[in-house]
Each structure stands twice: as structure tokens, then as C-alpha cells.
Amino acid sequence: MRLFKTIAGLQAELRQYWHEQSIGFVPTMGALHEGHLSLMRRAIAENEIVVVSIFINPLQFAPNEDLENYPRSREQDAQLCEELGVRVLFAPSPETMGIARAQTTIIPPPEMTSGLCSSRREGHFQGVATIVTKLFNLVRPTRAYFGEKDAQQLAIIRRLVADLNIPVEIRPCPTVREASGLACSSRNQYLTPEQEENATVLFRSLEAARGSFQKGERNAQTLMTAAKTELQTVPEIELEYLELVDPQTLIPLNSIETSGLLAIAARVGTTRLIDNIQLRDREPIVAIDGPAGAGKSTVTRLVAEALGFLYLDTGAMYRAIAWLVLEKKIALDDEPAIAECLESTTLTLRRTNSTPPLQVSIDNTDVTQAIRTPQVTANVSAVAKLSAVRQVLLKQQQQWGEKGGIVAEGRDIGTHVFPNAELKIFLTASAQERARRRLQDLAHQGETQIDLEQMEKEIQHRDYIDSTRKIAPLCKAPDAIELVTDGLSIEEVTQAILKLYARHCTTF
């Protein structure tokens, strides 16, 4: 690991990676805990290079807050980063970041800074947005990782990236909790043992609201009353706010139609703590990832049929785009031309009662069979790795997922498309087994000129391409359950997933 304290040193180091390798970025203020480490582990799993910054940002502290007393453990933090496998640690001074002089300030939309933490921390999110934007410009990451515990910060950064067209993927990561349920925080070390025990009521209060929600309650005031009732069992807690808002816009909700963010802030002694949960009024999502030839499409379709869910065949969507590019005779590496083409293209998926049960159309042309040819198969990875293609399909996939009731398969469904899926499966098999299966499929289609050894080499090559591409690499989600399907029939794999669904997912 290399430590840099200057912008010149940092950028001289990163310049060699910007165009060739994926960079994961984890911005922190130090005093690292298990929550930070979980972000780093995910970044390391999904990127070739990982950069961590440690910068206690004066701009996000009000005059009466704990800037001078904020926990600092620089040497210990550096050791933790190195042990995990972080490549670059950036630890600039306020002067290096331009804090000592007047500078341009990023101001988030007023509706996102009128409630929650903003009401007690004036200027806080301007300071966050300004420094995060500066760090993005300095590091130029492929992906940046933020914890869901800081939900208002996460929503503002997502909006900032969208509004300013900053080319970085924001990866939200689940809140990490102590065994007691207390959310991990650098400020937890301020707490005495008694205060730490009292602080666990924050999560219990949120869970009380979740229990009411799961019984069918959707009214905001009723849900918040359930939380406050539990909170009152620990009178030492000083509540700052308890609000139910839209997770993306942060606008207060009167009731939950699709999803709501229930957020709390309170003081335990002199220590200010925050926490939140999301309440989703939708059916579960099942995300099935894995390498090519693992049987994802067939199994996903059967699981969807058994559950009565929509089979969202993301692989078919990418194949449809590959077919379109080939049909239009656009060069596979001409991303600008592909992007222009997609702006005027309509892709639709429609359930059918026939075989196959999903009809894929491009501009009202049925391409269901055309996208399964060897030519499309050989070129789909080259098309799928393009950022322009991903952006178009990602938005469409997530729109379909808003109501849930979906079983989706692909390469990064659980890590990026539906990171909050209730059940994540990583379906895999050996290269030899996948080659044998693919050869049988081609034989049924009349293709007999490909031998097993050739097919195995092609699959291994595709595995390499899919797992090392800069955009949306094949990667097992940290919370995914791995199923190795060598020697298992399709029916056995399907039943295994249905049993996992029954075990892990709430019945709606």
C-alpha cells in the first residue's frame, strides 16, 4: 500500500490506472470500524485498484460540534487498510484540500437539506457535497462506496452525481451492526457501557415500526408512534428527530406507497447517533448471478414461474442490444454510435403462455430466437461491457424492480442492479460442465461443428472477460448464497432455490 498526503503524489500514482483498470473508492474520516471495513472489502472484491481517503472535513462540522475531539487513529487506520489489501491511502491536510482559502461550494437541492440532519447541522451537507465532489475529481473512481447508515448523505451524493454528470457508480452498502443491533459508528467509542446499552433502543424503535409495517400499517404517523413508544422505554435518550421520507428525494411521506426511509437521530449523553431502516411495500426480488453457461436462464425462468413472479431476463436484454448492433452493422467498439442508436430504440419484454415464456422485441420486431445465435453469443460480452449500454438497461431494469415480484439473472444483479434484493444467489459450475451443457444446446439448434475442448476454451475466455471488465464485472455479492450445480439437474437446482426463498424471504 502507498500513502499519499499530496494531490500531486496521489494523481501521479493513479494516472497509470485511470484508463486501463477499475478503481474503487472509499472516502472516510478515519477512526475506522467494521462498517468502513465492509465497504473496503466490497470495493476490493469488485475492483482492480482500491483507494481509501482519510480526511476529517472541517466544512461539515458546525462551530458547536466535535471537530477537535473527533476520533483520530491514523496509524491504526493505515494498518487496517494495508492488511485488507487497499492499494492507495490518501490522507490530505485541510490546506491540501483548499479549506484554508475561500472556495467554490456545492449546494445540494434545498428539498434534500430541509429535514433530517440538516435541521440541526446547518451547512453540513454543503461541506460534504463540496469535499466529496473534490475527491471524485481527484481520484476519478469507477465506483464509490457509501454506507446506508448515512442515508441522507447517500441520497444527496447520488443526486449530486446525477445532476453534475460525474462518471462514477455509487454503490450503497448495508449498515453494519453490533450484535446488540447498534449501528457501527466512529462516535460509539464516546459511549460508556451503560450508554451503549441504552443506545440499542434506537434500532429497537425502528424495528417496532417495521413490525407494524409488516402487519399492514402504511400511515406515517402510526408507524412513527410505534417507534416512539419503544423509544420511551429508555428515558435517557434525547430524541432529535424521527422522520419518514422518500428514500431518493427525502421529501416527507404521509404514507408509504412503494418505499419509505424511517430515520432517527438522538443524543445518548453528549453523543449524537443516527440510524435508519427502509420499509418497502413490494414483493421480494430474487437476484441470480453467475458465469455464462451455469444454467441461470432456465433456472430463473422456472423459479419465477413457481413463485408467480416476472422473469426479468437481463441476459436477453444485453443479447438484444448485441443483436441490434450487429444488425445495424455498428462496430462493437464504437460506443458513441451505439449510444446514439439506443436513444431511439425501444426494448420490450412480454410474458407469453408459449415457449419461450418471454418475448423480446426491439422496435416491435420479435428477436426472441435471433438473440440466441452463436454470433450474438460471441459478441454479447463486448457490448455488455460498454458504459452506454449499461446505463440504458440499468435504468430500465430498476424501473421494473420498483414493485418487486421479480426473479432476475445476469452478472451483477445482486451487486448493482438490485443490491437490496431479498434473496441473492450465485449460480456456478465448472468450466467443463458448462461447456458440456452449451454443446448440447447447440446440437439441438443444429450446430455440430464445435467440439467440447473448443467450447471449454471459449467459456474460460468469456469468464476472464466478464470478471475483469471495467464496467459491471462478474462478481459474487458478499451476501449471496453460492450454489455449485455440477451433477445437479435443473429441477434439483430450482428446488434448492425455492427452499432458500422460503427460508429467507417474507411472505407477502
Sequence and secondary structure as in RCSB ss.txt:
>XXXX:A:sequence
MRLFKTIAGLQAELRQYWHEQSIGFVPTMGALHEGHLSLMRRAIAENEIVVVSIFINPLQFAPNEDLENYPRSRE
QDAQLCEELGVRVLFAPSPETMGIARAQTTIIPPPEMTSGLCSSRREGHFQGVATIVTKLFNLVRPTRAYFGEKD
AQQLAIIRRLVADLNIPVEIRPCPTVREASGLACSSRNQYLTPEQEENATVLFRSLEAARGSFQKGERNAQTLMT
AAKTELQTVPEIELEYLELVDPQTLIPLNSIETSGLLAIAARVGTTRLIDNIQLRDREPIVAIDGPAGAGKSTVT
RLVAEALGFLYLDTGAMYRAIAWLVLEKKIALDDEPAIAECLESTTLTLRRTNSTPPLQVSIDNTDVTQAIRTPQ
VTANVSAVAKLSAVRQVLLKQQQQWGEKGGIVAEGRDIGTHVFPNAELKIFLTASAQERARRRLQDLAHQGETQI
DLEQMEKEIQHRDYIDSTRKIAPLCKAPDAIELVTDGLSIEEVTQAILKLYARHCTTF
>XXXX:A:secstr
 EEE SHHHHHHHHTTTTTTS EEEEEE S   HHHHHHHHHHHHH SEEEEEE   GGGS TTSSTTTS   HH
HHHHHHHHHT SEEE   TTTTTTTS        GGGSSSGGGGTSTTHHHHHHHHHHHHHHHH  SEEEEETTS
HHHHHHHHHHHHHTT   EEEEE   B TTS B  GGGGG  HHHHHHHTHHHHHHHHHHHHHHTT  BHHHHHH
HHHHHHTT TTEEEEEEEEE TTT  B SB SSEEEEEEEEEETTEEEEEEEEEE S  EEEEE  TTSSHHHHH
HHHHHHHT EEEEHHHHHHHHHHHHHHTT  TT HHHHHHHHHT  EEEEE SSSSSEEEEETTEE TTGGGSHH
HHHHHHHHHT HHHHHHHHHHHHHHGGG  EEEEESSIIIIISTT SEEEEEE  HHHHHHHHHHHHHHTT  S 
 HHHHHHHHHHHHHHHHH SSS     TT EEEE TT  HHHHHHHHHHHHHHHS   
